[in-house]
Amino acid sequence: MKDLSSISPFRFTPTDSVARGTSHISAGAIPAAPPCSTPKEIYDRVHQEISRRYLSFDQGKEMGFAGKAGVTGDIDFITKKDLIGIQRHLKEDESALQESKKDSARTQLFDKIYLMSGDKETGSNWNLRLHNYSVRGTGLGGEDIPHRHRWTLASNVLTGGYNNVNYEERSVSQPHDPKDKFNKYVLGASSAQTTQGARGATLVNEAVMVPFKNEIYAKGDIKHFPIALPHSVDTAPAYMGTTLTLAHTGVPTTDTSIAYYKEAFTSLPSLHFESVEAFKASIDLRIAQLQVLDLQDNLSTFLNARQQNNEPLTPDETRHLRDTHEYNYVETSLLPALAIYNMEKINGIEHREFSADTAKFLDSQLSQINQRVLNTLIEGNQTDLMDQRLSLVLEPGAFAQAMAERQGQ
């Protein structure tokens, strides 16, 4: 992995180009969309396939399509290109854009982009959302405190990862550690809040939430979250980097959810995007982010093929091939390398990190990404590096222990 102390921030101003998506999130049972598919066609195809698969879901048993847990089988066919096309459709269709913005949310550290939902009239109003967790700390829109969903959840981790902590609820009358005592709240549905309004919260009682399981969910995992099991999410962003997940939920089983807070309050503030422009900007960033993740996978495949063919790699190319599986590789190695690469290209300097053949490959990949938006990603990442928000070392604690258990499996 790149020595973080060697990375310094700078800006570049390349021209814009059209953004397109590439490779798969995971294999699926239906064929990939043809290259000529429009954003609307991609949106409709994914919507129809999720709707078809969701018909297999048994809420009582929490089993679904192809005998898979919960609703995980509904989304295992979706590709990064699909997600890019869906978001482009949202930008192109004013009605879809407004509907998406209404049900999306944002904090300083967390973006939730509503993508689509099922047919409410037939009772199959499932939802599909894209969740982005920043490297800049905790405060993940309520995900980092114990809570219980009102619907079955499936989460596909596209990059990064988190420690999923499960809890057992106990009475405060039982012997307990004071740090495990919380205020138990009933929360109104988040969709019920308005742009200026707030989400109602009613105190039920005090409760003791005892953690009994820590498990790392990371890139490539598609996980089921049982509806009756309270959990919280810790992203350890310094070590895991940015975390991006595709979240799919089933039909709500109640009108309210449960959350456990240390503090007392009567409502939660609105988390909506402040403007259409801000919402579109967030969509643009998510599209570019997905394309960078594609570039990561494609670069690894390209370099691995060269190595298998006994073609020489530069020392830095060998490092990229070795480090690509690190959780924060994109932030600590790939984005800084792309920043240097673009600066060299703009100034007519020979590329130091990559061979001529790899440079041709990168030029082809980068031509598919909106360079203005990529520049925004790179500048934000450079700021995070200079602020020492990223680390090569995982601090001791529950997260580190869960990571050790995952790596030992």
N, C-alpha and C positions, 0 to 999 in steps of 0.2 A: 504494500500500500504506500502511496505517496507520503513523504514527510510533510506534515501539515505546516511546519515552520517555513518551508520553502515557497509557499504559495502567497502571492501578493495580489491585491485587487487592481484592476484596471478596466477601462471601458473600451468598446469598439462599436462602430456604427455601420455594419454591413447593410446591404439593401435587403428589402423584403423579398420573399419568394413564397410560392404556394405551399401550404402544409398538407401533407398526406400521411397516412398511417401504414404500418406494415405488420409484422408478424403476429403470431397467436399468443393469447394468454394461456390457453390450454386446448388440448384436442377435444373434439366434440363429435356428436353423432350425425350432425347435418353438414353438408358441404359448405366451404367458405364462400362468401359472396364473390361474384365475378368482379374483376378489376374495374369494370365500367359502372358499378352500382353507384347510384346517387345517394346522398345523405338520407333522403326520404325513403328510398328503397331499403337501405340498411336499417333504418329505424323500424320500418314496418316488418321486415323479416325477423329481427330480433324480438319485437313485440309479439308476433304471431307464434314464434317458437317457445318463448317463455310461457305464454298463455296455454299452449298445447301441453307442455310439460307440467304446468301447475295443476292441471286436472287430476294428476296422479297423487297429489298430496293428501295425506290423511292426517288431519290436525290432531286427532286423539292419540295416534301412535307416533306422530311427528316423523313420518316416513314419506318419501316422495318418489319422484321419477327414477326409474331404473333401480328401485330398492335402496336408494341412497338416503342418508340421514337428512331429515328436515327438507329444506328446499334447495340444498346444495346442488342437486342434479339439474335444477332449472337453469343454471348459469355457467356450467362448465364448458359450454361450446363458444362462449363469447370471446372475441378477439380484441386486441388493442385497436385494430383497424375499425372494428364495429363501434367501439366506444368513441373513437374520433369521429366517425360518421354520424353517430347519434347526436353528439354535441354540435356538430356543424348544422344538423337539421334544426336543432333548437335555435341557433342563431339566425337561420334562414327563414323560419316560420314564426311570425310575430305572435300568433296565438300560443304556440308551443313554448316560445320564449317566456311569455308572461306567466303561463301556468308553471313552468319550471322555476322561475324566480320566486313565485309566491311560496312554493314549498321547499325552497333551498334555504340554507342558513350559513352564517359566517361569524366567527370570532377572530381575534388577532392570531390565533394559533390553529384554527380549524375551519375548513370549508366543506360544506355538504351540498353537492350538486344533484338536484332531483332530475332523473333522466326520463322515466316513464312509469306508468302504472297500468294495472289490469282494468277490467270492466267492472265498475262499481255496481251497475244495474244488475249484473248476473251474480254478484257476491264474490267475485274473484279479483278484488281490488288489491292485488299484490303491488309492491313498489320496487323500483330499482334506482339506486343512488350511487354516486361516486364520492368517497370521503377522502379528504387530504389532511394529514396531520403534519404540521410544521415541525422543523427541528428546533424551534425557538422556545420550547418549554412545554409545560403541562397546561391544564385548563382546556380540555378537549371537548367542550360543548356538553359536559355532563358525563362523558364516557369514562372519566378517570375516577369517579366515585361509585360505590356499589349501587347497582340499579337492576330492575327487573323489567324486561320488555313486555309489551302487550301483544306482541306478535312473534312468530318464529323467525329467526334471523339466520341467513347464510352470508358469510364474508369471504371474498376471494382477495387474498393479499397480493397486490401487484408489485409492490416494492416495499422495502423496509420490513416492519414487523412490530409485534408488541407482546407483552406478557399478559395473558388472559388469566385473571384471578377469580376463582369461584368462592362463594361464601355460604355459610350456614347461618340462618337467622335464629337468634336465641333471645330469651327474655332477660331484661336487666335485673330481674330478681335472682338470676343464677350467678354464681361467681364468674367474674370476667375481668379482662384487662381493660382499664379505662380508655385506652386508645381505640378499642373496638366498639365503643358506644357511639351511636349515631341517632339523629332525629329522623324518623321514618315519615316520608311524605307521599301523598297521592298527588300525582301530576296530571293535569289535563292534557289531552292530545296536543302535540306540538303543531299539528295542522290547524288547530283551532285559534292559534294566535294570529293577530293581524300585524301588518307592517309596523304600526306604531304601538301595538298592544303588548301584552305580556302573557305568559303561560301561568295559569293558576296553580297554586300549591297549597295543599291542606295537610297540616300536621296530624298524624295519626297517633303516634306515641314514640317513646324512645325504644331503641332496639340494639341488640348486640350483634355485630356482623363479624363472624369468625372466619378468616380465610382458611380454606382447607386444600386448595389446589392451585398451583402456578404452572402454566404451560405456555411456551413460546409459540406463537403463530407467526410465520414468516413467509417471504416471497414464495409463491407457488402453492401455498396451502389454500384449500377451500374448506372452511370450517362451519360446523353447525352449532348454534347456540340454543339449547333447550329453553323453552319459554318459562318454565318454572324455576330456573336456576339463576339466582342473582350473580352478577359478575361486575368486574371493572376492568379497565384497560390502561396499562402503563406502557408508553411507547419507548421509553429510554432513548429519546431522540438523538442525543450526542453520539451514541454508539450505533443505533439502527438507521440513522438518517431520516429523510422524509418517508413517511408511510402513506401509501395510497391503496385504498381498498374499494372493491366493488361490493356494495351491500344490497342484498335482496331480502325483502321481508314478505311474509304471508299476510293474509287477511287479519286485521286486528280482532282479538278475542274479547277485548273489553274497551271501554272508552277512556280508560286511565292507565297510567303506568306507575311504578313504585320506584322511588329513589331515596337514598340515605345520605343525609348531609350532616356535617358537624355544626354548621351555623343555623340560626332560625330566620325564617323569612315567610312571606305570604305569596310571592309570585317570582317568576324568573323573567328577566328582561328579554325583549325581542332580539333575535339573532339574525334578522333578515339582512340581505344586501341593501346598502343605502341607495343604490341607483341602478338603472338598467345598464349604464356604462360600466359600473363596477362589476356587475354580474357577467357581462360579456368579456371583460378583461380576465375574470377568473376562469371562464370557459377556455379562453385562448391559452392561458397558462397550463390548464390541465391537458389540452391537446398537445402542446409542445412537450409537456412532461412525459406523456405517453410515447411520443415520438423519440424522445431521448432514451426511454427504456427500451424501445425497439432497437435503437442504434446500439445500445449496450449489448443486447443479445446478438445482433447481427455482427458486430465487431468481434465478439468472442468466437462466433462461428467461423468468420473469415480468417481470423488469426490461427484458430485451431486447425483449419483445413490446410493453411500454409505450413504449419508445423508438421502435420501428418504427411505432407508431400515433401518433407525435408527441405522446404524453402526457408531461407534465413529470416529471422526476426531481429529487429533492433532490440537492444536491452530494455527500452521502455515498452516496446510491444510485448515482450516476454512478461514484464511486470503487469501490464494490463490484463493479459491472459491469466496470470496467476491470481490477481486481486479481484477479478470481476465478480467473484462469489462473496466478497465481503459485503456486509449489509449496507454500509455507507459508501460504497465504491463510487456511486454516481456523484456524490457531493465531494468526496476527498480526492478522487482521481479523474473521473471522466469529464465533468464540467470544467475543472481547471485546465485539463488538456485541450478541450475544445476552445477555451478562451485563448490559450497560447496559439493554437493552430490557426484560428481566425486572424489574430494579430499578425502572425507571420505571413499569412496569405495577403492581407491588406497591404502590408509593407514590402511585399516581394521578397521575403526572406525564406531561405530554404528550410523546410521543416526538419526540426531536430529530433522529434519524438517518433515520427513514423516514416516508413520507407515510401518510395514513389508509388508502389502498387497500393499500399494502404491509404496513401493520400488520395489516390483516384477513387478508392472505395468510399472514403469519408466525404469527398466532394459530392458523390452521388447521393449519399445519405443526407447530408446537410442541405442539399438543394430542395429537399422535400419539406423542410421545416421553415416556418416563418422566422426569419433571422432577427427581426425586431423583438419578437416575443422570447426567442432563445436568449437574446442579449439580456432581457429582463431577468430570466432565470439565472443566468450566469452572474449578473451583478448582485442579485440577492444572495446567491451562494457565496460569492467572494466576501460579502459583508459578514455572513455567518462564520466563515473561516477566520477572518480577522478578529472577530469577536470571540473566537475560541469556543464556538458552540458545538463543534464536532470533536470527537475523541477516538483514538485507536484503542482505548482501554475501557472496559466495562467495570464500573465501580462495584465493589462487593455488595451483596444484598439479595433480595428475593429474585430480582430479575437475573442476576448473574448465576444464581443457583439453578433457575429454570433453564437458562441457556446451556449450562453445563450438562443438564439432564438431556436436553434435546440433542446436543452434539455427541452424547454418549450412546444414543439409541442406534 
